[in-house]
């Protein structure tokens, strides 16, 4: 009778170590590729709380059996359907049994064919949907897709677009490059930092230009306000001049009216004087007819003797 192996009932921490004792990378090229891919994919899905991206994290697909646990530490793995957050390892049996769907491995000289074959078999057995293997020394990219529980090679990798990630793969420039769905290349940390610095400098320059424009606008506004004040003062002065001119015109009109009145009075006086003179002249014959002498008539009418004689 064959005895069925059972999972260890109580799994102490030593059953699921956090490290496999191997370094994250063997060289700077491998490290740069791993961190660029992991960081780029994590950034791509930064707004999705249920996509977990990790680098060099031990993955335990099943519980330990008889004190033995099975694991691999993909250089990069992506798990759709699991929340973000720190983990000491990825224990699939505590993660709703969801296996990483996308796995990356970056070859180094220390990797053996036997080791890579074991990794491939592990990924195929435990449900990886997309497996990508890149050899930076020879700039060779290989890929496999899951079909009927098996990983089938992808025919042409240049320009390949990952079904899960939506990213495009390129090796035409001498190294593996991943392009986001929006066409932007995934950058290294240094490139991202420099770009952020350039953008910060541009933003600062834009802010300075905006501040200068605001200052110029404020100066223009002040000048416009001063011009408006001067124009208002000129308008007030013009209004005052107009009022003075109107007052002068009114005074001139009043003077003209007074002069006209004086002329009318003078004319009336002249007419009265003429009438009085004529009345005196008309009275001369009557007074003389009454027997008054020329001297008496002149005295009575307040005329000279010559005027009496001229009228007689």
Helices and strands as residue ranges (DSSP letters): G 13-15, H 28-44, E 51-55, E 59-60, E 76-80, E 90-91, G 92-94, E 102-106, H 113-125, E 130-135, E 140-147, E 150-153, E 168-170, E 177-179, H 189-289, H 294-301, H 305-311
